[in-house]
């Protein structure tokens, strides 16, 4: 996998990822790009992840005591020899054309980073596929999963599928090692505030394994919500999703006021619920799946906000 002067360095932080990391490495070995290296940063794994990575020829493995993905990525960037740094995760499998498609976005020197699409791997579980499809369906609310079909400018690309100019990563000081998740959100914000552009190319695809239970989705959303608190406190309303807690408070207050003032008008307040259900049906064309997504929406909403409102106790990686 490694050429004498790799154009792109793939940096992957892993921690106890034995179930999926070999699938990730197998997919990287099949990439069609002519010049790249693979750097696995083992973040204190105890399940044999590091040993599995070391069994692959041409893969550089750096072992660290557990310190979080942000620090691991920074270590990987420092060790990288490529002009560009591509990031993915140990629970992702890359499409054969992944790197080639990411590289296409760097035609202009003002483009600092390029990201791509996330889909379900071929052997994903049924619940994992449902969660992936649900996240795609509500992609309009976040910058995490996009639905665009053409290359376009964006404000954020998650590090499960993104690439950057190494010089610009160094210019902004890399990832904030006190953050995870959401360290990539702040990284992209810092890059854009320097005047650089970020692009999204839907043809750059990785398969991303999702939680195998809906409880796992709830925990993931609490973690994401909690990690947003320090960013909100530092930068204010720079993301659309930060209006969700405000909308929740205002909505609850309006509902309570309507019940106290004109109790017979409560059906009007609940009108958004059938509209939301209809939206999911228009997307899925399946009544059972619409009902599932309707429930998952409230699981996501309540747990993300729960995490956000308790975010003052946030500890990276907790």
C-alpha positions as a printed Julia matrix, in Angstrom:
318×3 Matrix{Float64}:
   0.0    0.0    0.0
   2.87   2.34   0.67
   4.76   4.07  -2.12
   8.15   5.78  -1.74
   6.55   9.24  -1.75
   2.85   8.85  -0.97
   0.59  11.62  -2.17
  -2.02  10.83   0.47
  -1.62   9.53   4.01
  -4.65   7.7    5.43
  -4.82   8.19   9.2
  -7.13   5.95  11.22
  -7.53   6.1   15.02
  -8.7    2.78  16.45
  -9.68   1.57  19.91
 -10.94  -1.98  20.47
 -12.1   -2.23  16.85
 -11.19  -5.86  16.21
 -14.67  -6.75  14.87
 -14.38  -4.37  11.93
 -10.77  -3.18  11.55
  -9.68  -6.01   9.25
 -12.6   -5.22   6.93
 -11.42  -1.61   6.93
  -7.83  -2.58   6.07
  -8.94  -5.03   3.38
 -10.89  -2.23   1.7
  -7.89   0.12   1.85
  -5.69  -2.52   0.25
  -8.06  -2.56  -2.73
  -8.07   1.2   -3.38
  -7.4    2.26  -6.96
  -5.24   5.26  -5.99
  -1.6    4.93  -7.14
   0.14   6.6   -4.18
  -0.92   6.37  -0.55
   0.14   5.1    2.86
  -1.92   3.77   5.75
  -1.21   4.84   9.33
  -3.19   3.13  12.11
  -3.05   4.85  15.49
  -3.96   2.31  18.15
  -5.43   4.24  21.07
  -4.83   1.81  23.91
  -6.74  -1.19  22.53
  -6.99  -4.32  24.68
  -8.8   -6.66  22.26
  -6.02  -7.43  19.79
  -6.75  -4.57  17.4
  -3.11  -3.46  17.24
  -1.89  -6.99  16.56
  -4.44  -7.41  13.76
  -3.27  -4.18  12.13
   0.38  -5.18  12.43
  -0.33  -8.37  10.47
  -0.88  -6.28   7.31
   2.13  -5.55   5.15
   2.78  -1.89   4.45
   0.58  -0.6    7.28
   2.28   1.63   9.84
   0.95   1.01  13.35
   1.61   3.51  16.15
   0.63   2.35  19.63
  -0.44   4.89  22.25
  -1.83   4.83  25.74
  -5.53   5.68  25.58
  -5.93   9.4   25.02
  -8.82   9.78  22.6
  -9.27   9.97  18.82
  -8.35  13.66  18.61
  -4.88  13.1   20.0
  -4.51   9.94  17.9
  -5.3   11.84  14.7
  -2.83  14.58  15.61
  -0.13  11.96  16.14
  -1.02  10.44  12.77
  -0.83  13.79  11.0
   2.61  14.41  12.5
   3.82  11.01  11.25
   2.24  11.34   7.79
   4.4   11.83   4.7
   1.65  12.76   2.25
   0.71  16.22   1.06
  -2.9   15.31   1.84
  -4.27  13.54   4.92
  -7.35  11.34   4.56
  -9.29  10.27   7.64
 -11.63   7.37   8.21
 -12.49   5.13  11.16
 -11.9    1.51  12.08
 -15.62   0.76  11.69
 -15.67   2.0    8.08
 -14.95   0.26   4.79
 -13.83   2.36   1.83
 -15.14   2.14  -1.69
 -12.42   1.27  -4.22
 -12.52   4.8   -5.7
 -12.68   6.6   -2.33
  -9.29   8.32  -2.37
  -9.45   9.14  -6.07
 -12.8   10.87  -5.59
 -11.62  12.8   -2.53
  -8.56  13.99  -4.43
 -10.71  15.41  -7.24
 -11.98  18.12  -4.91
  -8.55  19.69  -4.42
  -8.36  21.26  -7.89
  -8.37  24.75  -6.36
  -5.66  25.76  -3.86
  -8.34  27.47  -1.77
  -9.98  24.11  -1.01
  -8.69  22.9    2.34
 -10.77  19.77   2.77
 -13.04  17.35   0.92
 -15.5   14.84   2.34
 -17.83  12.18   1.02
 -20.88  10.02   1.54
 -21.66   7.36   4.14
 -23.64   4.2    3.36
 -24.36   0.85   4.95
 -21.73  -1.86   4.39
 -22.92  -4.96   2.57
 -22.91  -7.08   5.74
 -24.51  -4.46   7.98
 -27.19  -5.67  10.42
 -30.86  -4.92   9.76
 -31.02  -2.44  12.65
 -27.79  -0.85  11.5
 -29.32  -0.33   8.05
 -32.43   1.19   9.59
 -30.34   3.59  11.64
 -28.25   4.56   8.61
 -31.35   5.21   6.51
 -32.94   7.19   9.34
 -29.83   9.36   9.75
 -29.83   9.97   6.01
 -33.49  10.93   6.12
 -32.92  13.62   8.78
 -29.68  14.78   7.17
 -31.24  18.17   6.44
 -31.05  18.94  10.18
 -27.34  18.27  10.58
 -24.03  18.38   8.72
 -23.24  14.76   9.56
 -24.85  12.86   6.66
 -25.68  14.69   3.45
 -28.1   13.92   0.62
 -26.57  16.06  -2.16
 -25.93  14.29  -5.46
 -23.26  16.61  -6.86
 -19.98  18.03  -5.59
 -20.64  21.26  -3.71
 -19.29  23.49  -0.98
 -20.16  22.51   2.57
 -19.49  23.68   6.12
 -18.49  20.35   7.64
 -17.25  16.86   6.74
 -17.06  14.23   9.52
 -13.69  12.52   9.95
 -15.08   9.1    9.1
 -14.8   10.28   5.49
 -12.69  13.36   4.8
  -9.32  14.57   3.54
  -7.33  17.77   4.13
  -4.19  19.5    2.99
  -1.6   18.65   5.62
  -0.23  22.2    5.57
  -3.63  23.61   6.54
  -4.13  21.08   9.33
  -0.81  22.28  10.71
  -1.79  25.92  10.17
  -4.92  25.61  12.34
  -3.14  23.55  15.01
  -4.85  20.23  14.29
  -7.65  18.81  16.41
  -8.53  20.07  19.88
  -7.53  17.1   22.03
 -10.03  18.04  24.75
 -12.93  17.32  22.39
 -14.51  14.06  21.21
 -16.78  13.73  19.44
 -17.23  17.05  17.58
 -13.51  17.78  17.34
 -13.97  17.63  13.55
 -16.78  20.22  13.74
 -14.45  22.71  15.42
 -11.61  21.86  13.02
 -13.78  22.71  10.02
 -14.98  25.91  11.68
 -11.39  27.05  12.26
 -10.5   26.24   8.65
 -13.44  28.16   7.2
 -12.76  31.17   9.41
  -9.36  31.43   7.75
 -11.12  31.8    4.39
 -10.6   28.29   3.05
 -13.34  26.2    1.44
 -14.62  22.71   2.19
 -16.22  20.52  -0.45
 -18.49  17.49  -0.35
 -18.2   14.86  -3.1
 -20.96  12.2   -2.91
 -18.89   9.9   -5.14
 -16.31   9.48  -2.34
 -18.02   6.69  -0.4
 -17.34   4.77   2.79
 -19.52   2.11   4.37
 -20.04   2.96   8.05
 -21.21   0.38  10.58
 -23.88   1.75  12.91
 -25.03   0.78  16.41
 -26.61  -2.66  16.39
 -29.36  -1.64  18.85
 -31.62   1.38  19.17
 -30.28   1.8   22.69
 -26.86   2.2   21.09
 -28.29   5.0   18.93
 -29.63   6.7   22.06
 -26.23   6.55  23.76
 -24.52   7.86  20.64
 -26.92  10.82  20.52
 -26.39  11.66  24.19
 -22.65  11.65  23.58
 -23.0   13.87  20.52
 -25.29  16.28  22.35
 -22.96  16.55  25.34
 -19.94  17.21  23.13
 -21.72  20.17  21.51
 -21.98  22.1   24.77
 -18.36  23.31  24.91
 -18.57  24.32  21.23
 -21.82  26.23  21.78
 -20.38  27.95  24.83
 -17.28  28.97  22.86
 -18.76  29.89  19.46
 -22.5   30.43  19.96
 -25.15  29.54  17.36
 -22.86  28.58  14.49
 -24.77  25.34  13.66
 -28.44  24.86  12.79
 -28.73  22.0   15.25
 -28.02  24.38  18.16
 -31.48  25.84  17.67
 -33.03  22.47  18.57
 -32.8   22.98  22.36
 -34.22  26.5   21.99
 -37.05  25.21  19.79
 -37.77  22.46  22.31
 -38.02  24.94  25.19
 -40.18  27.39  23.21
 -42.41  24.58  21.96
 -42.92  23.18  25.46
 -43.7   26.67  26.78
 -46.22  27.33  24.01
 -47.9   23.98  24.61
 -48.2   24.68  28.34
 -49.53  28.18  27.68
 -52.14  26.9   25.25
 -53.33  24.29  27.74
 -53.69  26.95  30.45
 -55.21  29.63  28.23
 -57.37  27.7   25.78
 -57.26  23.97  26.62
 -59.51  23.03  23.66
 -56.83  24.22  21.18
 -54.25  21.54  22.09
 -54.8   19.6   18.81
 -53.38  22.61  16.91
 -50.19  22.46  18.96
 -49.79  18.78  18.1
 -50.28  19.37  14.36
 -46.51  19.02  13.6
 -46.65  15.36  14.66
 -48.73  14.03  11.73
 -46.77  16.29   9.4
 -43.55  14.7   10.63
 -44.99  11.23  10.18
 -46.1   12.14   6.66
 -42.59  13.39   5.89
 -41.11  10.02   6.85
 -43.72   8.23   4.75
 -42.89  10.41   1.73
 -39.25   9.43   2.17
 -39.73   5.7    2.77
 -43.08   4.86   1.14
 -43.48   2.2    3.83
 -45.88   2.61   6.76
 -43.96   0.35   9.21
 -40.65   2.05   8.44
 -42.31   5.47   8.73
 -43.51   4.53  12.2
 -40.04   3.3   13.15
 -38.38   6.5   11.92
 -41.02   8.56  13.74
 -40.05   6.83  16.99
 -36.32   7.07  16.24
 -36.73  10.8   15.68
 -37.96  11.24  19.24
 -35.26   8.92  20.56
 -32.73  11.12  18.78
 -34.35  14.4   19.81
 -34.7   13.54  23.49
 -31.28  11.96  23.9
 -29.38  14.64  21.96
 -31.03  17.36  24.04
 -30.49  15.37  27.22
 -26.81  15.25  26.38
 -26.73  18.93  25.43
 -28.46  20.18  28.6
 -26.13  18.09  30.78
 -23.1   19.02  28.69
 -21.58  21.18  31.42
 -20.38  17.85  32.89
 -18.9   16.83  29.53
 -15.73  14.74  29.59
 -14.13  13.81  26.24
 -14.82  10.22  25.29
 -17.11   9.58  28.25
